[in-house]
């Protein structure tokens, strides 16, 4: 007689990486390299060739040249001709989306598209986030909020099955939560110190921005994200321009960044507004009314820091919290951030590059679950 045995428990075995085609393997590396090279295709391919020499990424059957041809065929590359008639290759919008998605997966994990994309507050009422709780129907409740199943159940209990009747007293409505929208401005420091001391700080900041943008586009499409960069001045950039973002020979005009951020948020109708600021250095620059720049790279200049505190207080009066992600741990800089945060009643995180994305994601999710009074 054949005996049937049922096993339960865990099965441990050697990890096997998911099967990938040669193109997929190289494309994963290419997306990382194109981010580090700020969209420079030629430099990224040069790096890929060097990696290929060291790690034998390709085979005689599938070379770097084959990979480049596939990039063209799949719409990841386009050919450009400069005014001198010279041809070159550049990445397309499809590649930019792929880079943002990779950044999202790396930092936030796989987050699938969510339907309506609003975020909820903890106030019950007329909304579209179901709570599982029911209440009696009240005049003015929308008919689509009436729970048919629970109402029919009440009618059967109250009137019996043989003489079925459904009236207003039988109707129940499922409680829902209000959903509110979030408008976020992400400020990125592009002063020269972001690449000083042998540490690339701009690439992680850029990845965070791309991941946050992709998160909002796919999961919270009714939220808004504006991205601005600040050096000697501040200016907004489009999401599609993030892969090409570079550090410049700039000082740090934090005030200009905050002024632009507040100006952008004043135009938004959403109740919830916030500013995220990624910086690694002290404020060291102001633009004067006559258009000249006042700069001081040594220590903390009171003229500059006091203006920063004034901007923090102005944001507080507008009920716009500022969360600062400080990629530095110098004691005097941390003291400035503490005073800046106190002036705004916002938050500050003192962090290295590792875990920056996770911190911003968690803070974004936390902030969007609470209502900020306007």
Secondary structure, 3 states (H helix, E strand, C coil): CCCCCCCCCCCCCCCCCCCCCHHHHHHHHHHHHHHHCCCCHHHHHHHHHHHHHHHCCCECCECHHHHHHHHHHCCCEEEEECCCCCEEEEECHHHHHHHHHHHHHHHHCCCCCCCCCCEEEEEEECCCEEEEEEEECCCCCCHHHECHHHHHHHHHHHHCCCCCCCCHHHCEEEEEEEEECEEEEEEEECCHHHHCCCCCCHHHHHHHHHHHHHHHHHHCCCCEEEEEEECCCEEEECHHHHHHCCCCCCCCCHHHHHHHHHHHHHCCCCCEEEEEEEECCCCCEEECCCCCEEECCCCCCHHHHHHHHHHHHHHHHCCCEEEEEECCCCHHHHHHHHHHHHHHCCEEEECCCCCHHHHHHHHHHHHCCCCCCC
